[in-house]
Every structure is written in structure tokens, then in C-alpha cells.
Amino acid sequence: MAGSLIRKRKSRRHSGNRVTSGVTLAAAVPLFAVGILSMSTKTKAQVGPDPRLVAQLGKALFFEADLSNPKGMSCATCHNPDAGFSFPISLINQTQGPVPGAVPGRFGNRKPPTVSYTRFLPQGTPTLDPNNREYQGGLFYDGRVPNLTEQAKAPFLNPNEMNNTLHNVANPAAVVTAVSVGPNAALFKQVYGPTVFQQPTAQVYQLIAQSIAAWEGTPEVNPFTSKYDAFLEGRVALTAQEMNGLRLFTGSVTGRPGGPAFTKNAECSSCHNLAPTTAGHDLFTTGRYFNIGLPKNSHNPFYTMTDPIANPAGYNPLGYHFIDFGLGDFLYPLNGLPSGAVAQGDPLAIDGLFKTPTVRNVDKRPYPLFIKDYGHNGVIKSLKGAVHFYNTRNLTTIAGEVIDFTKPNPYLGLKGKPFWPTPEIPSAKTLINPAGHRTGPGRHIGNLGLTDSEENDLVAFLRALSDGYFERSGNTVPPPP
């Protein structure tokens, strides 16, 4: 089945939320703030724009709803701070997963990723780490952009998102024009000079994206103000349930890497590791790519977007046969592999790999009954459900029966009913713990042996990762004047 699915890759005009119609990714930009590089070599009077003003502008642009076509959709529409910089409409999360774009009836094929803490992820083009044979680098779920600036550019030009296109081709000039006549035009000139809009379109568009990326890199978006952070700083104690969840998360009695072994290890920190960031705080992700065996989301509205007349640049020619190959959809074309090589069955073992998100703010929600969804396609509808998936993906209703994804047909001869639908890409090469082992190498997902109470302990700890438990001075970028 893998070979036949991979052969369908050629007929897709885009993968994930990447639009290939008229879009060329720019070279990597190592810094997300303007003028910082020059500050060490120029006098104060000669430096570029004030980084604080750049971030202030970026914040204003992030919330500006005049930059979509038609108007009304901002970056914050899909990345709302009150929902952990994820989608803020509970009903959409509950019934769909992928979210609507500026044009009615258009949807991306994945749920929006959070932008918080993205600045700490490995950037650049995804590459294979020879030591652990895992891919790292790049942003979005599939690593298709190298840095925050390029990530900020992409939604503006995607026909299924903010839809700044002309004759079905990406049109950055529309974004530049909208900014030049919009509510933040004066601030833009204040930051970059009164003649900034006379510069070439590409340069102004770069400044727009750099400004947004600058704000996304500030402590306001990456505050490290959860109860867990307060616990590490001695401000508060975790409850017994939260502490037990932390111990299960890390497999350590102390809750810290390298501590004495706890009675059970849920292996969460194998992918959502606690290695401190450059800011000195735990990031809760390696930023690497894995196939965790998520099933397709049958309620994904992208499957119904099959009309090339209504949406020539963003329609889905495969309908319900669409398969999201994740990292494979980006790296195979990037490496120029011929279709014959791709059709042999995923030679690089990258199909179905998706970037591991941070679990910070994984439960942050605007009100208690708000529904959040999980997984790159939003197929799981509760935090408890996500933990239960990690615990039981390889199990059936018959006690002790384990689905072994290393077999040619893992479901052949099963006596019980699987707890979860078939993975979208059931590859023995890329599924974590494909054989369902509780111990030994590859024991990260699928048959963890957790009780219901232990699952609840993990949920309690994950809820302690929501920002806003306390405040830090200097974390807020002021609003525009």
C-alpha cells in the first residue's frame, strides 16, 4: 500500500499548507530582528531600527485583519494567545480540526501549529542527525521553511489561508499595499523610515515578515510563566497528582533528567525533552520528526475541496484519497528524487514524519469547556485522549493482544477490536515502537502499560504547563501608539 500511496504524490499541487504555485522560499535569515547584527559595529546613532519598536510593529501586524483577501483574517485568527497561540473557535476544533481560511469554503489540510516557543526550535533545512538518525531543522509540521521570518510569510500567500494571490499566483505586493494604507502604516514608517514603501516589494515584504517574527521571538510570546516554571523557581509546589505526572513524564523520581528511576516511565521526555533552551528554561520538545501513527481525520474539510474552478491554486485533486506525507512531501521534491525512486517505497524513511511540537500551553484555553484538538490533523479532541493514544495505540480490546506494525499486515488475525483506527501511514520504518514493546529500545509509544489513574496524572502535569500562572516583569511588548 505504501508504494501506491507514494506514487500519488506527483499529482498533488501542494502538500500540507505549502502552496507551490508561484512561491519561492527565500534563503535562510539567521536573525529574526532587524538591525541586531549591526549593533555591535555601529554607533548608537547609526544602528538600524530599535528592536523593541520592530517587535511592537510586529505585534500590531500580527493582529491586523486588513492583510487577508478578502479582509477580516489576521495571524491571530488562527494563532490566538488565549488558546496557546492555536485556533480559538471551540466548535471548529471539535468538529473539524483544520480551520477555515479567508475565502469561505477553503481550508488547509492541517490544524494551525502554535507559534509560541518556535524561536527556540532548530532551524534551517531539515537534515538527518547521523548520531541518532533523526531529522532536525525547519518549521511548520513538515519543516518546509527555515526560520521564523519565512514562516511569517507563508500564510499571507496561501490560497487556503489569507489568500493574497493574483491570477492564482502568490502576490506579496497585495500584502505590502495593504500595510501601506492600513492602520499600522504610520508605525511602519516610524520604524523603517518615511520612504520605506518606495522600496522594492520584496524588501518591504521581508520587513513585514521580519517584524512579525521579531515579536514572535519576544518573551511576550515565549514567557515561561507556567506553574511548572514557578515550581522550578521555588514559587509554588506541584500537587501530588501533578508531581506524579512529572515523574511519569520523565521516568525520574525528582522529575529532572538523570534522577533516580521512578517506578514507571511513560517516555514522554524522549521526544518532549526537558533540555533547557538558550533562555535557560525547558522547551519540552526536541523539535525532531516522528511518525506516531495518527489515523486520518475523517472530518477534515480539505478532503471535500476538489473543485479546481473554485480554488485553482489550492484544491485537493485526490479528495478522500489524499495522504499527508509530512516531511516526505517536502524533502523528496527538494532533493529532486525521480518519481520512480519515490515510488519504490519511501527510501529515506521520511513519509509520515511530523515535527514534534512543544507541550507547553498544550491545555491553555480561553474558558474551561473550550475544546482543543491534538495531532497535526486535529483528529484527537481532548488532552486525555492524546495521552490515552500514546498509551494504547498498539492495543486491542483483548487484554495482552498487541498490534505489531513490523508485520506485513499488522491487523491480520487479531481477535480483539483495535482501540484506534489504522495509522494514516502504517510504516514499520517510521512508527515509534511499531512492535508495541513496553521495555527496551523504541518503547516510546503504543503499549506503555499506564493505568487510567496514571494517564490522569500525566494530564494534570501537562495542564501545569500553561503560561499565565504568574507574571514576569518586562515580558510585555507595548501596543502601538
Secondary structure per residue as TSV (DSSP state, phi and psi in degrees):
chain	resnum	aa	ss	phi	psi
A	1	M	-	360.0	-36.0
A	2	A	H	-59.1	-42.6
A	3	G	H	-62.3	-43.4
A	4	S	H	-66.5	-36.7
A	5	L	H	-67.6	-40.2
A	6	I	H	-66.1	-34.5
A	7	R	H	-63.6	-25.0
A	8	K	G	-71.5	-11.8
A	9	R	G	-57.1	-35.2
A	10	K	G	-62.1	-30.7
A	11	S	G	-84.5	-7.2
A	12	R	-	-81.7	140.1
A	13	R	S	-94.4	-10.9
A	14	H	E	-155.1	162.7
A	15	S	E	-130.7	135.9
A	16	G	T	59.7	-133.8
A	17	N	T	-100.6	17.4
A	18	R	E	-85.9	129.0
A	19	V	E	-105.9	123.7
A	20	T	-	-98.6	-0.4
A	21	S	S	-80.1	97.8
A	22	G	S	79.6	11.7
A	23	V	-	-110.7	128.8
A	24	T	-	-122.1	125.3
A	25	L	-	-71.8	134.5
A	26	A	-	-76.9	167.9
A	27	A	-	-66.4	156.4
A	28	A	-	-59.4	138.3
A	29	V	-	-112.0	112.3
A	30	P	S	-70.1	-24.1
A	31	L	-	-114.3	144.5
A	32	F	S	-99.0	-6.7
A	33	A	S	-113.0	144.9
A	34	V	T	-82.7	137.7
A	35	G	T	87.2	-10.3
A	36	I	T	-65.8	-40.4
A	37	L	G	-60.4	-34.1
A	38	S	G	-83.6	-9.2
A	39	M	G	-66.4	-28.4
A	40	S	G	-80.2	-12.8
A	41	T	T	-117.5	-6.1
A	42	K	S	-117.0	159.4
A	43	T	-	-73.6	166.1
A	44	K	G	-57.5	-36.2
A	45	A	G	-73.8	-14.4
A	46	Q	G	-104.8	-8.4
A	47	V	-	-66.4	163.5
A	48	G	-	-74.6	-163.3
A	49	P	S	-55.6	147.1
A	50	D	-	-62.3	119.3
A	51	P	H	-55.1	-32.4
A	52	R	H	-67.6	-38.4
A	53	L	H	-69.6	-36.0
A	54	V	H	-60.8	-45.2
A	55	A	H	-65.2	-37.9
A	56	Q	H	-61.1	-44.0
A	57	L	H	-63.7	-44.5
A	58	G	H	-58.9	-39.6
A	59	K	H	-62.0	-44.4
A	60	A	H	-62.2	-42.6
A	61	L	H	-67.3	-34.0
A	62	F	H	-60.5	-34.7
A	63	F	T	-98.4	0.7
A	64	E	-	-77.7	123.8
A	65	A	T	-93.5	7.4
A	66	D	T	-92.2	4.4
A	67	L	S	-102.6	12.6
A	68	S	S	-112.1	169.7
A	69	N	S	-132.9	105.1
A	70	P	S	-71.7	166.3
A	71	K	S	-64.9	156.9
A	72	G	-	127.5	-10.8
A	73	M	-	-117.6	127.0
A	74	S	-	-114.0	175.0
A	75	C	H	-58.6	-39.4
A	76	A	H	-69.0	-15.5
A	77	T	H	-57.7	-39.6
A	78	C	H	-103.2	-16.0
A	79	H	S	-127.4	73.8
A	80	N	B	-89.5	129.3
A	81	P	G	-57.6	-35.0
A	82	D	G	-67.4	-18.6
A	83	A	G	-109.4	26.6
A	84	G	T	71.0	33.5
A	85	F	S	59.2	35.1
A	86	S	B	-122.2	-169.5
A	87	F	-	-73.8	133.4
A	88	P	-	-98.7	11.0
A	89	I	-	-108.2	110.9
A	90	S	H	-59.4	-42.6
A	91	L	H	-64.2	-40.1
A	92	I	H	-63.0	-45.4
A	93	N	H	-59.3	-41.0
A	94	Q	H	-72.0	-40.2
A	95	T	H	-99.7	-18.1
A	96	Q	T	-127.6	-74.2
A	97	G	S	117.4	-83.8
A	98	P	S	-57.6	150.0
A	99	V	-	-118.1	160.2
A	100	P	B	-72.9	151.3
A	101	G	-	-97.6	-168.0
A	102	A	S	-67.5	-33.9
A	103	V	S	-88.8	123.0
A	104	P	T	-54.5	135.5
A	105	G	T	91.7	-3.3
A	106	R	-	-106.5	139.8
A	107	F	B	-141.3	148.1
A	108	G	-	-76.2	170.5
A	109	N	S	-95.8	-5.2
A	110	R	S	-126.5	159.1
A	111	K	-	-74.4	153.4
A	112	P	-	-66.7	133.8
A	113	P	-	-78.5	155.9
A	114	T	-	-68.5	149.5
A	115	V	-	-100.1	-10.8
A	116	S	T	-72.1	140.3
A	117	Y	T	68.0	6.9
A	118	T	G	-66.1	-29.9
A	119	R	G	-61.1	-20.4
A	120	F	G	-92.4	-5.0
A	121	L	S	-76.5	152.5
A	122	P	-	-59.2	132.7
A	123	Q	-	-115.1	-174.7
A	124	G	S	89.5	178.3
A	125	T	S	-68.4	136.9
A	126	P	-	-56.5	131.1
A	127	T	E	-134.1	157.7
A	128	L	E	-85.5	123.8
A	129	D	E	-77.1	115.7
A	130	P	T	-66.6	-18.8
A	131	N	T	-76.9	-45.3
A	132	N	T	-113.3	3.6
A	133	R	T	59.3	36.5
A	134	E	E	-121.4	149.2
A	135	Y	E	-87.3	143.0
A	136	Q	E	-142.2	155.8
A	137	G	-	105.1	154.2
A	138	G	-	86.3	156.2
A	139	L	B	-120.4	175.9
A	140	F	S	69.2	172.3
A	141	Y	T	-62.5	-26.0
A	142	D	T	-111.1	7.2
A	143	G	-	71.6	21.4
A	144	R	-	-78.6	-9.0
A	145	V	B	-123.8	149.5
A	146	P	S	-87.3	-16.7
A	147	N	S	-160.0	175.9
A	148	L	H	-62.0	-36.6
A	149	T	H	-63.7	-46.7
A	150	E	H	-67.4	-32.5
A	151	Q	H	-64.5	-39.2
A	152	A	H	-66.1	-29.6
A	153	K	H	-71.9	-36.5
A	154	A	H	-60.2	-47.9
A	155	P	H	-62.2	-30.9
A	156	F	H	-57.8	-35.2
A	157	L	H	-101.3	-4.4
A	158	N	-	-79.5	123.1
A	159	P	T	-62.7	-21.7
A	160	N	T	-92.9	1.4
A	161	E	T	-121.4	-101.8
A	162	M	T	-89.9	-10.7
A	163	N	-	60.1	39.9
A	164	N	-	-83.5	85.9
A	165	T	E	-130.6	158.0
A	166	L	E	-135.7	121.0
A	167	H	T	53.0	39.6
A	168	N	T	67.8	20.9
A	169	V	E	-120.7	140.7
A	170	A	E	-53.0	136.3
A	171	N	-	-133.9	82.3
A	172	P	H	-58.1	-27.3
A	173	A	H	-59.2	-31.5
A	174	A	H	-64.9	-38.1
A	175	V	H	-68.2	-44.4
A	176	V	H	-61.4	-44.8
A	177	T	H	-61.6	-43.1
A	178	A	H	-62.2	-40.3
A	179	V	H	-67.0	-39.6
A	180	S	H	-66.1	-23.7
A	181	V	H	-114.4	4.8
A	182	G	S	-91.2	-175.8
A	183	P	T	-67.5	-15.1
A	184	N	T	-107.9	12.4
A	185	A	H	-61.7	-43.1
A	186	A	H	-63.9	-42.2
A	187	L	H	-65.7	-37.7
A	188	F	H	-60.7	-43.8
A	189	K	H	-67.6	-36.4
A	190	Q	H	-61.3	-38.9
A	191	V	H	-77.6	-44.3
A	192	Y	H	-111.2	-1.8
A	193	G	-	110.7	151.3
A	194	P	T	-65.9	-20.6
A	195	T	T	-104.8	17.4
A	196	V	G	-59.6	-35.8
A	197	F	G	-77.7	-1.3
A	198	Q	G	-89.0	-7.3
A	199	Q	S	-73.3	163.3
A	200	P	-	-57.1	148.4
A	201	T	H	-53.7	-44.2
A	202	A	H	-60.6	-37.5
A	203	Q	H	-69.8	-42.1
A	204	V	H	-67.3	-40.2
A	205	Y	H	-62.1	-38.4
A	206	Q	H	-61.5	-42.0
A	207	L	H	-64.9	-38.1
A	208	I	H	-59.9	-49.6
A	209	A	H	-66.8	-41.0
A	210	Q	H	-63.0	-35.6
A	211	S	H	-65.8	-45.6
A	212	I	H	-62.7	-43.2
A	213	A	H	-63.3	-35.4
A	214	A	H	-62.1	-44.9
A	215	W	H	-66.6	-39.8
A	216	E	H	-63.6	-17.1
A	217	G	T	-93.5	-0.1
A	218	T	S	-84.9	164.6
A	219	P	T	-62.1	-19.3
A	220	E	T	-64.7	-34.5
A	221	V	T	-92.0	-21.3
A	222	N	S	-129.2	66.7
A	223	P	-	-83.9	-22.3
A	224	F	-	53.4	53.9
A	225	T	-	-122.0	34.8
A	226	S	S	-83.0	171.6
A	227	K	H	-61.8	-35.3
A	228	Y	H	-60.7	-43.4
A	229	D	H	-64.3	-39.9
A	230	A	H	-62.8	-37.2
A	231	F	H	-62.7	-46.2
A	232	L	H	-64.3	-30.1
A	233	E	T	-89.7	6.0
A	234	G	T	76.0	17.7
A	235	R	S	-84.0	-25.7
A	236	V	-	-157.1	158.2
A	237	A	-	-101.3	144.3
A	238	L	-	-73.5	151.4
A	239	T	-	-67.7	166.0
A	240	A	H	-59.3	-38.8
A	241	Q	H	-68.6	-44.6
A	242	E	H	-62.0	-41.4
A	243	M	H	-66.5	-39.6
A	244	N	H	-64.6	-37.0
A	245	G	H	-64.1	-40.5
A	246	L	H	-63.6	-40.8
A	247	R	H	-64.7	-40.4
A	248	L	H	-65.9	-39.3
A	249	F	H	-59.8	-41.3
A	250	T	H	-102.8	-17.1
A	251	G	T	72.0	20.3
A	252	S	B	-124.7	138.8
A	253	V	S	-61.8	-38.2
A	254	T	S	-80.6	-14.9
A	255	G	S	82.4	-0.1
A	256	R	S	-109.0	147.3
A	257	P	T	-56.0	136.5
A	258	G	T	87.1	-1.7
A	259	G	S	-74.4	171.7
A	260	P	-	-54.9	142.6
A	261	A	B	-64.2	134.7
A	262	F	-	-81.1	167.6
A	263	T	S	-63.0	-23.8
A	264	K	-	-147.6	149.8
A	265	N	-	-130.2	113.2
A	266	A	-	-78.9	-4.3
A	267	E	-	64.4	17.3
A	268	C	G	-60.6	-39.9
A	269	S	G	-74.7	-2.2
A	270	S	G	-64.8	-34.6
A	271	C	T	-110.7	-37.0
A	272	H	S	-99.2	64.7
A	273	N	-	-75.8	162.1
A	274	L	-	-97.1	10.9
A	275	A	-	-55.7	126.6
A	276	P	B	-61.1	146.8
A	277	T	-	-81.2	179.3
A	278	T	T	-63.5	-18.8
A	279	A	T	-85.5	-2.9
A	280	G	S	87.0	10.4
A	281	H	S	-118.2	157.6
A	282	D	B	-73.3	133.7
A	283	L	-	-92.4	-28.2
A	284	F	S	66.7	34.3
A	285	T	-	-166.7	147.6
A	286	T	-	-82.3	-17.3
A	287	G	-	72.5	16.7
A	288	R	B	-97.3	179.5
A	289	Y	E	-113.5	133.8
A	290	F	E	-144.8	155.3
A	291	N	B	-102.7	110.0
A	292	I	-	-95.1	5.6
A	293	G	-	80.8	27.3
A	294	L	-	-63.5	138.9
A	295	P	B	-76.2	166.7
A	296	K	-	-63.9	151.5
A	297	N	-	-94.5	102.5
A	298	S	T	-65.1	-15.5
A	299	H	T	-98.6	13.5
A	300	N	-	-67.6	115.2
A	301	P	G	-67.1	-15.5
A	302	F	G	-61.3	-28.1
A	303	Y	G	-63.9	-23.8
A	304	T	G	-92.4	-4.4
A	305	M	-	-87.3	70.6
A	306	T	-	-107.9	7.7
A	307	D	-	-94.7	107.5
A	308	P	T	-71.6	-17.4
A	309	I	T	-78.4	-42.8
A	310	A	T	-72.1	-28.0
A	311	N	-	-149.7	71.8
A	312	P	T	-59.5	-34.5
A	313	A	T	-93.0	-13.1
A	314	G	T	-132.1	12.7
A	315	Y	-	-77.4	166.4
A	316	N	-	-110.0	101.7
A	317	P	T	-70.6	-13.8
A	318	L	T	-98.2	-7.3
A	319	G	G	56.5	-134.3
A	320	Y	G	-71.7	-7.9
A	321	H	G	-84.8	-2.9
A	322	F	-	-59.7	133.9
A	323	I	-	-120.5	130.6
A	324	D	-	-91.8	108.0
A	325	F	-	-88.6	0.0
A	326	G	B	60.7	-127.0
A	327	L	H	-56.7	-33.7
A	328	G	H	-62.6	-33.3
A	329	D	H	-68.5	-20.6
A	330	F	H	-98.9	-47.9
A	331	L	H	-75.0	-33.7
A	332	Y	H	-62.4	-51.9
A	333	P	H	-62.7	-35.5
A	334	L	H	-62.5	-36.4
A	335	N	T	-87.3	0.4
A	336	G	T	64.2	29.2
A	337	L	-	-67.7	136.7
A	338	P	-	-66.6	153.6
A	339	S	H	-59.9	-31.8
A	340	G	H	-62.2	-40.2
A	341	A	H	-68.2	-40.2
A	342	V	H	-63.7	-37.2
A	343	A	T	-72.3	-9.9
A	344	Q	T	-72.8	-10.6
A	345	G	T	116.9	48.0
A	346	D	-	62.9	65.9
A	347	P	T	-62.8	-27.7
A	348	L	T	-90.5	-3.3
A	349	A	S	55.5	50.9
A	350	I	-	-121.7	-7.0
A	351	D	T	-67.5	132.7
A	352	G	T	84.7	5.1
A	353	L	B	-86.4	134.1
A	354	F	E	-132.0	149.0
A	355	K	E	-63.6	135.7
A	356	T	-	-74.3	119.2
A	357	P	-	-80.3	159.6
A	358	T	-	-67.9	149.9
A	359	V	-	-97.7	7.2
A	360	R	T	-63.8	136.8
A	361	N	T	64.0	19.1
A	362	V	T	-64.2	-21.2
A	363	D	T	-116.8	8.2
A	364	K	-	-69.1	128.1
A	365	R	-	-147.0	152.2
A	366	P	S	-71.3	-21.3
A	367	Y	S	-157.2	158.5
A	368	P	T	-58.4	-37.5
A	369	L	T	-89.9	5.3
A	370	F	-	-62.4	135.6
A	371	I	-	-93.8	124.9
A	372	K	-	-107.9	152.9
A	373	D	-	-119.5	161.6
A	374	Y	B	-136.7	157.6
A	375	G	S	89.2	158.0
A	376	H	T	-62.3	-23.4
A	377	N	T	-108.5	5.4
A	378	G	-	69.4	25.0
A	379	V	-	-74.2	-25.3
A	380	I	B	-99.8	135.3
A	381	K	-	-111.8	11.3
A	382	S	S	-155.7	156.4
A	383	L	H	-67.3	-38.7
A	384	K	H	-61.3	-40.5
A	385	G	H	-63.2	-37.8
A	386	A	H	-65.2	-43.9
A	387	V	H	-64.4	-40.7
A	388	H	H	-65.2	-35.3
A	389	F	H	-62.4	-48.0
A	390	Y	H	-59.3	-34.7
A	391	N	H	-76.5	-33.0
A	392	T	H	-129.9	12.6
A	393	R	T	-52.7	-35.9
A	394	N	T	-95.1	11.5
A	395	L	B	-109.9	163.4
A	396	T	B	-125.7	179.9
A	397	T	S	-71.7	-8.8
A	398	I	S	-91.4	119.6
A	399	A	T	-57.7	130.4
A	400	G	T	88.0	-10.8
A	401	E	-	-82.6	129.3
A	402	V	B	-123.2	132.2
A	403	I	-	-80.0	122.6
A	404	D	-	-104.6	103.7
A	405	F	T	-77.1	0.4
A	406	T	T	-82.4	-10.5
A	407	K	S	-82.3	152.5
A	408	P	S	-56.6	-40.0
A	409	N	S	-129.1	90.4
A	410	P	T	-61.1	-23.2
A	411	Y	T	-96.6	-3.5
A	412	L	T	-69.8	127.4
A	413	G	T	82.8	6.5
A	414	L	-	-66.7	141.1
A	415	K	S	-93.3	-30.9
A	416	G	S	-100.8	173.4
A	417	K	-	-91.1	126.4
A	418	P	B	-57.8	142.4
A	419	F	S	-67.8	-25.6
A	420	W	S	-132.2	150.3
A	421	P	-	-62.1	166.0
A	422	T	-	-58.4	137.5
A	423	P	B	-56.6	146.8
A	424	E	S	-58.8	-39.4
A	425	I	S	-127.9	91.8
A	426	P	-	-83.1	66.7
A	427	S	-	-94.2	126.9
A	428	A	T	-66.4	-19.3
A	429	K	T	-76.7	-33.3
A	430	T	T	-118.4	-14.2
A	431	L	B	-69.1	134.3
A	432	I	S	-72.4	131.1
A	433	N	S	54.5	56.6
A	434	P	T	-64.4	-25.6
A	435	A	T	-92.2	-4.2
A	436	G	-	74.8	33.8
A	437	H	-	-76.9	140.1
A	438	R	S	-81.5	-29.4
A	439	T	S	-130.1	164.1
A	440	G	S	89.3	-177.5
A	441	P	T	-59.2	141.2
A	442	G	T	73.9	35.4
A	443	R	-	-99.1	23.3
A	444	H	S	-75.2	-30.8
A	445	I	S	-145.5	145.5
A	446	G	S	115.1	-33.3
A	447	N	-	-154.8	66.7
A	448	L	-	-84.4	-15.4
A	449	G	-	72.1	24.9
A	450	L	-	-82.0	142.5
A	451	T	-	-79.9	168.7
A	452	D	H	-60.6	-39.2
A	453	S	H	-64.7	-39.6
A	454	E	H	-68.9	-36.6
A	455	E	H	-58.5	-43.0
A	456	N	H	-65.1	-34.1
A	457	D	H	-63.7	-41.8
A	458	L	H	-63.2	-41.4
A	459	V	H	-61.6	-42.6
A	460	A	H	-61.0	-41.9
A	461	F	H	-66.6	-44.1
A	462	L	H	-60.7	-33.1
A	463	R	H	-67.5	-22.9
A	464	A	T	-78.8	2.5
A	465	L	T	-98.7	8.0
A	466	S	-	-81.1	128.3
A	467	D	S	-67.1	158.1
A	468	G	-	103.9	2.9
A	469	Y	S	-67.6	-34.0
A	470	F	S	-146.2	173.4
A	471	E	-	-114.8	148.1
A	472	R	-	-113.6	139.9
A	473	S	T	-68.5	140.7
A	474	G	T	81.1	11.7
A	475	N	-	-87.2	-10.6
A	476	T	-	-106.0	129.9
A	477	V	-	-86.9	127.8
A	478	P	-	-64.3	151.8
A	479	P	-	-68.9	162.3
A	480	P	-	-65.1	150.5
A	481	P	-	-65.8	360.0
